[in-house]
């Protein structure tokens, strides 16, 4: 995966980089396996959970680098 963006689907991230799951769990996304969370984008998830999307993207991209 080259880079995770606001439009990247969380399910795709978890399929390719499962080691990122703890990052999502740390922001309150505890249902990573449910159909809704697997189909939403990073930006959508951040809106729902009140998380700064740019900060999350920085953590995710650092983790997969």
C-alpha positions as a printed Julia matrix, in Angstrom:
65×3 Matrix{Float64}:
   0.0    0.0    0.0
   1.59   3.24  -1.12
  -0.25   5.7    1.11
  -3.43   5.77   3.11
  -5.69   8.72   2.31
  -8.98  10.1    3.63
 -10.77   8.07   0.95
  -9.14   4.73   1.77
 -11.63   2.15   3.02
 -10.82   0.84   6.5
 -11.51  -2.74   5.45
  -8.87  -2.43   2.74
  -6.34  -1.1    5.24
  -6.99  -3.98   7.63
  -6.74  -6.54   4.83
  -3.37  -5.23   3.66
  -1.94  -4.0    6.97
  -3.63  -5.81   9.88
  -1.0   -4.45  12.26
  -2.85  -1.1   12.1
  -5.83  -2.48  14.06
  -4.51  -1.21  17.44
  -4.39   2.31  16.01
  -8.08   2.13  15.15
  -8.89   0.57  18.52
  -7.05   3.41  20.29
  -9.47   5.98  18.81
 -12.55   4.04  19.87
 -13.21   1.98  16.77
 -13.91  -1.28  18.57
 -16.05  -3.0   15.92
 -13.45  -3.35  13.17
 -15.01  -6.56  11.91
 -18.56  -5.28  11.55
 -19.77  -4.65   7.98
 -20.27  -0.91   8.46
 -16.77  -0.18   9.71
 -15.2   -2.43   7.09
 -16.86  -0.38   4.35
 -16.34   3.17   5.57
 -13.5    5.47   4.64
 -10.96   6.85   7.06
 -12.6   10.27   6.78
 -16.07   8.88   7.53
 -14.77   6.99  10.56
 -13.04  10.09  11.89
 -16.24  12.11  11.56
 -18.22   9.48  13.48
 -15.62   9.14  16.23
 -14.62  12.8   16.51
 -11.01  12.16  15.53
  -8.69  14.48  13.62
  -8.34  12.78  10.23
  -4.9   14.25   9.5
  -3.5   13.02  12.82
  -4.89   9.53  12.21
  -3.51   9.45   8.67
  -0.08  10.42   9.98
  -0.14   7.53  12.48
  -1.38   5.01   9.92
   1.09   6.0    7.21
   3.99   5.96   9.7
   2.95   2.47  10.75
   2.92   1.06   7.24
   6.12   2.82   6.13
